[in-house]
Amino acid sequence: MSGKTKEFIRIMMIIVGNLIDAIGFVLFVDTSGLIMGGSSGIGLLIARPTGISTSTVVFCVNGVMLLLGLVVFGKKFALSTVLSSFCYPASMAIVEKFMAGRIVTDDIFLCTIMGGILIGLGAGMVLRAGASSGGMDVPALMLNKYLRIPLSTAVYIIDIAILIPQMFQTPGDKVLYGIVLILVYSTMIEKVSLIGRNRVEVQIISNKSDLIRDAIIRDLDRGVTMMKGRSGYLGKDIEVVMSIVSSRQLSRVERIVHKIDPTAFLVVNRVSAVVGEGFTYPATPDPVVEETSAS
């Protein structure tokens, strides 16, 4: 796949992701009176008492944050956020005009769940494309830069500061549903951004490590790392075979290992994401076996 094709796919993911995010927000959050964080939350906070469209407020907020990001973090940051900064409110405006105030459902539970799923799906696609959503990411990054506040904590601080004023203009039950909404879309963002990247790390301790290494490379076409260690009880030098495989290959690894050495000891760990040869770009024809030492 050429570089231009990859870039086109990336841009389309950002556009489609923002559109899905906007659909979830307009159809299920804005019309149902729920609360949320980010620039969308500021949009709700200003739009509801004034009657200004939420998309207009979000467009202005994102524009100001983009300029602030340009000044504080430079041109590179601004270029990475400019598409989402304006694509998202533009998508909101299109959905607002298309729906013209129509309500899909007045069931607050359905609005919470569907809004969370669509917002999380859209935002997850944008993150997966390697883009920043811009908007209220900028103040969080500034807190991190100047006050050394961890970025995750800074995001929570900004979101709480946006949520609190909304609570005073929102009925109590919708505040609680709004909290559920945030939990749903936060979970969805994490799941979508990691789809296809979850892997399993297998560490194998065996006296037949060379045979196991060769079998994994030959039968599974997976890379292997050989690590030297020392047993704690007997104090003997041992070799640990480490490989990253997909979840579906785990049972095959166990069969291969125990066929070679029924007494082999396996340690299995879940890996959130793997970036590198054989996973995020094609592997070379002959897998390389690395040898490292672990104290």
Secondary structure, DSSP 8 states (H G I E B T S, - for coil): --HHHHHHHHHHHHHHHHHHHHHHIIIIIITTT----HHHHHHHHHHHHH---HHHHHHHHHHHHHHHHHHHH-HHHHHHHHHHHHHHHHHHHHHHHHHTT--S---HHHHHHHHHHHHHHHHHHHHHTT----TTHHHHHHHHHHH---HHHHHHHHHHHHHHHHHTTS-HHHHHHHHHHHHHHHHHHHHHHTTTT-EEEEEEE-TTHHHHHHHIIIII----EEEEEE-TTT--EEEEEEEEE-GGGHHHHHHHHHHH-TT-EEEEEEES---SBTTTB---SS---EEEE--
